[in-house]
């Protein structure tokens, strides 16, 4: 609904593309003043270059965003990277890298934003998780482990900060049609067949759109969700919860 976030401010990590960019645009349409933090933040909104693996970079970007926006009411921890393989496939260096971005990155940004969120009359944090946190998918051991950590971290943060007036939730998307998924498909021997297989494993028969995930994030961040905290919202086309027969 237009204007639902009027007067509020939002910081979105990984907001330069995909889910993050769709979320920034939706929150902007709903009236929020938006800052995007990304390695390549683009030129829309208040665009701040930041590396979530670098604490000094994060603190500078969050401080700048708060100063220019006039505070922080909403934090969307969306920055993340993927990984393919079983536990036998990814070297230690990659495990450390992906955890550093997907998990410790959320810690760094949230830690920097907490003083501003505590001063907000409407403080909300939304983390981007994934259905792989609770559903086993092949060739996703490292990525799944990080998203399992994001789910647990979301619940712990919700408990820690509920009395600060800060709500903490996460969205758990299924396979989303983002540039990252597109790059993975381009690496397949038969990209068209791989895309068809991804569509087929979702009960709705199609990939989730970034705009659909953004809508879930916007709801969790909004005053309409004032009694929602410690919740994971699945936006997966039924992939995690439904078991339907294949079409004949």
Secondary structure, DSSP 8 states (H G I E B T S, - for coil): -TTTTTT-EEEEETTTSHHHHHHHHHHHHTT-EEEEEETT--SSSEEEE--TT-HHHHHHHHHHHHHHHTS-SEEEE-------B-TTTS-HHHHHHHHIIIIIHHHHHHHHHHHHHHT-SSEEEEEE--GGGTS--TTBHHHHHHHHHHHHHHHHHHHHHGGGTEEEEEEEE-SB--HHHHHHHHTSTTHHHHHHHHHHTSTTSS-B-HHHHHHHHHHHHSGGGTT--S-EEEESTTTTT-------
